[in-house]
């Protein structure tokens, strides 16, 4: 059923999208994953802008979610290094689909890893906007028993968790031409879907280099797991500063030597 | 309308009748019978029969070791025991709380079901969730299965049943509460899931691989003659211990090395698996799961506080 719908959808897309994308005249190609939602998200998140399904955007996740509250996700757009304006990622069948809006600048590779929540088996997407105005869409599928978005918080079961909000663990790991910077931020990332607990999550992060220049801007959404894990590949010299803000206006600051 | 119902019934009844575990007890030592499961994953094709269960026919009655993945399995096990001996089942021993070992308990409600105290606690906490997951994975085989908690707390020491002296060991490596049983009269060592053989080990509740490796030393030093692993074939040599040690050591070093290099989980699950483990069933699948269970601890060891409030 999903397949048939998808075939129909992609026929539909194939028929009229080339018209919409006339400006750069691109053929989006075949959707690599079965999806009933692509047209909707193309409209909602990409404003129906021209796009291609592109294998060069690697979206890497396990085939199934062992823990639906902490699903590792790696977004690799290094094939477009130097041309990436923005990377948008979402989980199509999540109640709150958006994951991250990542804008890498000079000094940061267009690569990001993080952990997310999955409510059910779903297609995952990472749409990469390059400087020619085209969206390159990477896709993958993940299977899940489900419930990652509506499961009760683990953080909130730990006594004294409030004291630890905003604590950041981090490390820098040299990898030849660049260094991997990883952080883990203590934060419950409440998504508002657990009864009686309103939204309370980190919604903004900024990476800064040695002289304070902005290396990357990130908008985070509550599909990001609690105690968010983020990793960046940085080719600017350290130390790297990370400034975080949550939707209650708390600001947190960390420096990775 | 009525004929549609009849049609449905005639189609569905044979399907239900097909859900037969066809358990065939095999004599592996004096009085000792094994019900060997496959080394596959839970699936609708196997009804969750991926586990080894066993029973010992003593003079005083039958001792059952683990009850399998479902009510249907527990009932089939009881019928299989009755085909071998007229003696009653008088004792059940549960090695640990995982669903493939303890969800057949319903068929043994009339018998003392013994387990370590923490096994009962873990089954109480996690049993319903695990049963739900098994319904998802094996389907109709699970029908009517509910968690039945053990009724008896086992302490380490010797439990004598008839002429069989069963040495009970309380270990932790696989789930935090793992019972191993050495039948001192036959030399058969029931390791529970502290030993997997030719099947990748699982780690969802493991307190850590170091604790698990220590348990293997404890087990191997016992005067055993035959090893009954929780999953995989029985062995009369130390090969299962060697394979377990090799795999656990590899996994520990892989995770430690990955964390030291700052690799993320999504990279870790793609790590190459050494050729020598190629024959081990489900190694990639279980690596993906183990990274999810264990890697966060290794990562934190390689990080330090970097926030300005520190």
HADDOCK unambig.tbl for C-alpha pairs under 7 A between the chains (distance, minus, plus):
assign (segid A and resid 60 and name CA) (segid B and resid 266 and name CA) 6.58 0.50 0.50
assign (segid A and resid 61 and name CA) (segid B and resid 266 and name CA) 5.89 0.50 0.50
assign (segid A and resid 62 and name CA) (segid B and resid 266 and name CA) 6.77 0.50 0.50
assign (segid A and resid 66 and name CA) (segid B and resid 289 and name CA) 5.77 0.50 0.50
assign (segid A and resid 66 and name CA) (segid B and resid 292 and name CA) 6.60 0.50 0.50
assign (segid A and resid 72 and name CA) (segid B and resid 265 and name CA) 5.81 0.50 0.50
assign (segid A and resid 72 and name CA) (segid B and resid 266 and name CA) 5.32 0.50 0.50
assign (segid A and resid 73 and name CA) (segid B and resid 266 and name CA) 6.01 0.50 0.50
assign (segid A and resid 74 and name CA) (segid B and resid 266 and name CA) 6.15 0.50 0.50
assign (segid A and resid 167 and name CA) (segid B and resid 307 and name CA) 5.89 0.50 0.50
assign (segid A and resid 168 and name CA) (segid B and resid 305 and name CA) 5.76 0.50 0.50
assign (segid A and resid 168 and name CA) (segid B and resid 306 and name CA) 5.66 0.50 0.50
assign (segid A and resid 168 and name CA) (segid B and resid 307 and name CA) 5.09 0.50 0.50
assign (segid A and resid 169 and name CA) (segid B and resid 303 and name CA) 5.65 0.50 0.50
assign (segid A and resid 169 and name CA) (segid B and resid 304 and name CA) 5.06 0.50 0.50
assign (segid A and resid 169 and name CA) (segid B and resid 305 and name CA) 4.47 0.50 0.50
assign (segid A and resid 169 and name CA) (segid B and resid 306 and name CA) 5.68 0.50 0.50
assign (segid A and resid 170 and name CA) (segid B and resid 303 and name CA) 4.95 0.50 0.50
assign (segid A and resid 170 and name CA) (segid B and resid 304 and name CA) 5.47 0.50 0.50
assign (segid A and resid 170 and name CA) (segid B and resid 305 and name CA) 6.31 0.50 0.50
assign (segid A and resid 170 and name CA) (segid B and resid 306 and name CA) 5.86 0.50 0.50
assign (segid A and resid 171 and name CA) (segid B and resid 303 and name CA) 5.02 0.50 0.50
assign (segid A and resid 171 and name CA) (segid B and resid 304 and name CA) 6.55 0.50 0.50
assign (segid A and resid 173 and name CA) (segid B and resid 261 and name CA) 5.71 0.50 0.50
assign (segid A and resid 173 and name CA) (segid B and resid 262 and name CA) 5.58 0.50 0.50
assign (segid A and resid 180 and name CA) (segid B and resid 262 and name CA) 6.46 0.50 0.50
assign (segid A and resid 253 and name CA) (segid B and resid 307 and name CA) 5.61 0.50 0.50
assign (segid A and resid 253 and name CA) (segid B and resid 308 and name CA) 5.66 0.50 0.50
assign (segid A and resid 254 and name CA) (segid B and resid 306 and name CA) 5.26 0.50 0.50
assign (segid A and resid 254 and name CA) (segid B and resid 307 and name CA) 3.83 0.50 0.50
assign (segid A and resid 254 and name CA) (segid B and resid 308 and name CA) 5.45 0.50 0.50
assign (segid A and resid 255 and name CA) (segid B and resid 306 and name CA) 5.61 0.50 0.50
assign (segid A and resid 255 and name CA) (segid B and resid 307 and name CA) 6.38 0.50 0.50
assign (segid A and resid 256 and name CA) (segid B and resid 306 and name CA) 5.95 0.50 0.50
